């Protein structure tokens, strides 16, 4: 089974993130990049399926040069090879442009199953899996907390507010997973060393058959028009309890319209 996992390098959520004043896009060079946490669950699920059914796991990422750090971690976890969609013309692409570019790359790579995290920690749109499935003409099985493959049939438990739905489809398909699906493995020293020798193919816009007019900031349907820095946090209010502490708290909450 040919499994492709889409991973993204995102700014470390433990650091302060900023937008660039030149074009109102996220300044990715100002902070350290890390693997999108939910994508680690996607990599782990792909590896589990490979161990159960055989085949190959390919990592696909779209991003700047330093996104190779993210690729190497996925390879160290156990993925077999990677494809890096890297071109300055892709910078600033919104979800529509990103889904188009990645779909073009996936058509070149070939796949039986595409797995993604349900969202990224920088944009949090959660729409890329559905957009990819639409562009690829495949079934989409989203928010999976369990995946079973039997031949050409795939079944997932789709997480819901009331429990889960059982969803079935035929491969090829696109699946997004939630954090409850598994526990991602830590790369071993052997895996880290082996990752250095695994093949990583770099694709530019022309290599992937991407129409440059459909990607990049200028082609994006959604853009940040303006932004302002958050105001400094104000000092808190201290209420001294002199037997009327409950009343003071209630008055404070009422003034803030919480009650």
Secondary structure, DSSP 4 states (H G I P E B T S, - for coil): -EEEEEE-EEE-TTS---B-TTTS-B-TTSS-EEE-HHHHHHHHHHHHHHHHH--EEEEEEES-GGGHHHHHHHHHHT--EEEEE--GGGTT--HHHHHHHHHHHHHHH--SEEEEES--TTT----HHHHHHHHHT-EEEEEEEEEEEETTEEEEEEEETTEEEEEEEESSEEEEE-GGG--PPPPPHHHHHHHTTS-EEEE-TTTTT--GGGSSGGG-SS------PPPPPPPPP----SS-HHHHHHHHHHHTT--
